Amino acid sequence: MSTYWAKRFLRSLIILILVTGLVFVLVRLLGDPAALLLGQNATPERLVEVRKQLGLDQPMWVQFVQYLMSLMRGDFGKSLAYGTPAIEILANRFPNTVLLSVVGLGLALIPSIVLGVLAAVKRGTALDSFLLAVATLGQAMPSFWLGIMLILIFSVQLRLLPTSGKDSIQSILLPALTLSAIFVGRFTLILRASVIEVLQQDYVRTARSKGLNERAILFRHALANAILPFVTIVGMSFGQLLGGAVITETVFAWPGVGFLAVQAVNNRDFSVVQACVIVLAVCIMVCNLAVDLLYPVIDPRIARA
Amino acid sequence: MKNQESSGQPNILLTRREFIKLGLTAGGAGLIAACAPVGAPVAAPTASSGQVAPSPVATAGADTSVLKVGIGESADWLSPNMTNRSPSFSVYYAMFESLAWNDRFTGEVKPMLAKSWKVLDDKVTWELDLQEGVKFHNGEDFDAESVKVTFDYLLNDKPPDTPYQRVQTATLDRVEIVDKYKVRLITQKPYVIFPRIFNEVYIYPAKHFAKVGPEGFAAEPVGTGKYRLTQWDKGVKTVLEKFDGHWGWGGKALINQLEFRGYPEDATRVAALKAREADIIQGLPPDDAEGIKAEGLNVQWTPLAQAMVLLMDTKQDSPLKNKLVRQALSYGIDVDSLIKNVMLGYGEKLNGQVLPKSVFGYNPNLQPYPYDPDKAKQLLKDAGFGDGLSLDFDISQGRYTKQKEVNEAIAGQLAKIGVKTNINLLEWGVFVDKLFVKGTPTPLNYIGWNYFSAFDADFVLPRYVSTSPFFPAAPKQMDDLLAQSEAEFDVKKREQLIHQFTEVMRDEAPSVFLFQAPDVFGVNPRVQNFKPTPDNGIHFEEMTVTT
């Protein structure tokens, strides 16, 4: 067992180094941050001076080695735009993204479980068709449009909720609802398909022939077996959300990582982009690990295997 | 204990029920913890530091008035000499002050923290007498040491933003303290407009800056302005409170508290105004102006000191090296129509020059090129392009108001005179790289030349001489006139030289002079005495709010 975890840790470390290397190279292909910082004031002499200040005059492999060494000290570099350590800026924004992700996903879970199971049980009926349409609409609806609509209705017309920002617990409701609408669609469809497949299994037929009622079949046997793909997609979605829901954060001025990352790319703020990607990679790995740990709990057969 | 594995039972650390219980408990605890304020808002480093609760609205002049300002991006950069970002301009104007102030409407340089200045006979030593009795927000005195520490920071650290660029252009060499309220700024070469640079540099408190350093100051900014920082939720809001110890320069601060919030999305910013969450929003899209008025709100605007031009590349072997072709494009673009139909009236036509009215050197005698497509076609024919020509056209994205629509309209107008354009939409960084770094612009480029905070012709005109990559075809006369104006200390004579320059420039037409970009504001009627200014920021003097 310990060998398994050691191998897993080593593999994760290798992936992290590869991701760091890849993003290191990719951001430098975006363009010259010195040019963007100087803008209309850029002169050839000043460009050379600023590049030297930023350490960009070194060969790329030298810059990368220096960066890896600084990472080992916990130093993610200084933000070109803010003038402060990149990790501090990220640390300020990351909890906001976690909060929005948790609430957004949380709001999506119960409706999607209810709708997914209902659609599966009522497969082929008008209700199933209706629920499928609702789920598809949820997935297809642009978050930008939905977010603005919610603001116009709840903030401008009804004056019930704030338009944006992060002042109070009410501030999170609209952005979280916007996110959850997309996920309800996605999760419902996944769970529906999974429950349908399980309900067609031999042991379910056996349970019915033994006289077990449908409710018991569904909740005591089928759902537990159908939940695995659902857990996988929820875990993966959470990991992706931790990279920041850019559009939602922009519409609602939610101070999260997504909008920060886009700003950093536009500003060629290398340190912040790198910090965002590395932290996101770690989060996705942690989420994958959590999902892997959940599997044997949900399905003991996996532990035996 | 029975070995579970040997009995064939799975070695499960937790049962399903235990895991679910643990998960719910952990999730609930995590949610409660996450709901707590994260990264507690920064309190200002003043003697009475601490968060100030927002005050209820009261009648004009009362101590508890609050003004909420919606801007395009959160004001997260409050070290103005390190990072001179436009989202923070309004906050800079409220919190910080400079040695001098360039009047936003007349272009005149007026005393601020320096009460007077003169250039000595050597033409490189500027001697400034400083105001006495001025306090920083943290109680420190403003004096010669503050000036020296501020400029020494720029000279030593060379931060890559506008204040240092200006100081470098001025060839500032060193700062000498003569006495507590007198300093000398010495340049390497004579620089006649050096006083204009003063407004670009905000003065820092010497002791506080020396103690915390540049990074520390970026976290704990302190100025001498009418407002001090009391709460700073980065990415969310910035709150300033009236500084009762202000020394009295300029108009009075009559509003107790200013709250700045960033709304990156235009639709959200407009919604915030309509929902009365914001009292003033900057960057109101012209398309939303009528909707705002229909809700009983006001729209105010001003032309910015930013000249939108169609920059023409005369360096390459292109048709635009020919003056007749450049003039043809100037006659072929209907700027009035662009302003009326695309900008919906929000914009002010440039008068045959690249200088807006509020900038020193503006020539009141020049007229814009009239829209005359027939003349444009004739000029093209005279230049040998009677059958038309094709030009690439670079436009950046997301930088200027309605830039895509304006340029599509321009492309349509040029097509009517036989000039086919191939539009390239470029991300801003790529556009800057191409235009300013690699020096490989395409034949046509849409750009806005800024003049704030210097408000002087010399910040743009040097781009239109033969040594500049933007106009290598410039005639010697333009080179000579600019050089003379840069050496002329007499203000009136300098102005005349600039006027002559702009007259030649109009004829040469190195750019199509379009319009001054607008700064449009949505304003709640409870805000009184708001006067938009052409410097991309808001000034709060004499402004009041009513219930």
Chai-1 contact restraints between the chains, C-beta under 6 A:
chainA,res_idxA,chainB,res_idxB,connection_type,confidence,min_distance_angstrom,max_distance_angstrom,comment,restraint_id
A,G31,B,G429,contact,1.0,0.0,6.0,A-B,restraint_1
A,G31,B,D433,contact,1.0,0.0,6.0,A-B,restraint_2
A,D32,B,D433,contact,1.0,0.0,6.0,A-B,restraint_3
A,D32,B,V437,contact,1.0,0.0,6.0,A-B,restraint_4
A,A35,B,V432,contact,1.0,0.0,6.0,A-B,restraint_5
A,A35,B,D433,contact,1.0,0.0,6.0,A-B,restraint_6
A,A35,B,V437,contact,1.0,0.0,6.0,A-B,restraint_7
A,L36,B,G429,contact,1.0,0.0,6.0,A-B,restraint_8
A,L36,B,V432,contact,1.0,0.0,6.0,A-B,restraint_9
A,L37,B,P160,contact,1.0,0.0,6.0,A-B,restraint_10
A,L38,B,P160,contact,1.0,0.0,6.0,A-B,restraint_11
A,N41,B,Q165,contact,1.0,0.0,6.0,A-B,restraint_12
A,A42,B,F436,contact,1.0,0.0,6.0,A-B,restraint_13
A,A42,B,V437,contact,1.0,0.0,6.0,A-B,restraint_14
A,V50,B,P160,contact,1.0,0.0,6.0,A-B,restraint_15
A,G83,B,M82,contact,1.0,0.0,6.0,A-B,restraint_16
A,G83,B,T83,contact,1.0,0.0,6.0,A-B,restraint_17
A,G83,B,A218,contact,1.0,0.0,6.0,A-B,restraint_18
A,T84,B,E215,contact,1.0,0.0,6.0,A-B,restraint_19
A,T84,B,A218,contact,1.0,0.0,6.0,A-B,restraint_20
A,N92,B,G39,contact,1.0,0.0,6.0,A-B,restraint_21
A,N92,B,K234,contact,1.0,0.0,6.0,A-B,restraint_22
A,P95,B,V38,contact,1.0,0.0,6.0,A-B,restraint_23
A,V98,B,A34,contact,1.0,0.0,6.0,A-B,restraint_24
A,L99,B,A34,contact,1.0,0.0,6.0,A-B,restraint_25
A,V102,B,L31,contact,1.0,0.0,6.0,A-B,restraint_26
A,I148,B,A267,contact,1.0,0.0,6.0,A-B,restraint_27
A,I151,B,A271,contact,1.0,0.0,6.0,A-B,restraint_28
A,S155,B,A271,contact,1.0,0.0,6.0,A-B,restraint_29
A,S155,B,A275,contact,1.0,0.0,6.0,A-B,restraint_30
A,V156,B,A271,contact,1.0,0.0,6.0,A-B,restraint_31
A,V156,B,K274,contact,1.0,0.0,6.0,A-B,restraint_32
A,V156,B,A275,contact,1.0,0.0,6.0,A-B,restraint_33
A,T163,B,T268,contact,1.0,0.0,6.0,A-B,restraint_34
A,T163,B,A271,contact,1.0,0.0,6.0,A-B,restraint_35
A,T163,B,A272,contact,1.0,0.0,6.0,A-B,restraint_36
A,T163,B,A275,contact,1.0,0.0,6.0,A-B,restraint_37
A,T163,B,E277,contact,1.0,0.0,6.0,A-B,restraint_38
A,S164,B,T268,contact,1.0,0.0,6.0,A-B,restraint_39
A,G165,B,V236,contact,1.0,0.0,6.0,A-B,restraint_40
A,K166,B,V236,contact,1.0,0.0,6.0,A-B,restraint_41
A,T250,B,P264,contact,1.0,0.0,6.0,A-B,restraint_42
A,T250,B,E265,contact,1.0,0.0,6.0,A-B,restraint_43
A,V251,B,E265,contact,1.0,0.0,6.0,A-B,restraint_44
A,V251,B,T268,contact,1.0,0.0,6.0,A-B,restraint_45
A,A253,B,G262,contact,1.0,0.0,6.0,A-B,restraint_46
A,A253,B,Y263,contact,1.0,0.0,6.0,A-B,restraint_47
A,P255,B,G235,contact,1.0,0.0,6.0,A-B,restraint_48
A,P255,B,V236,contact,1.0,0.0,6.0,A-B,restraint_49
A,R268,B,G429,contact,1.0,0.0,6.0,A-B,restraint_50
A,V297,B,R16,contact,1.0,0.0,6.0,A-B,restraint_51
A,V297,B,F19,contact,1.0,0.0,6.0,A-B,restraint_52
A,P300,B,P10,contact,1.0,0.0,6.0,A-B,restraint_53
A,A303,B,P10,contact,1.0,0.0,6.0,A-B,restraint_54
A,A303,B,I12,contact,1.0,0.0,6.0,A-B,restraint_55
A,R304,B,P10,contact,1.0,0.0,6.0,A-B,restraint_56
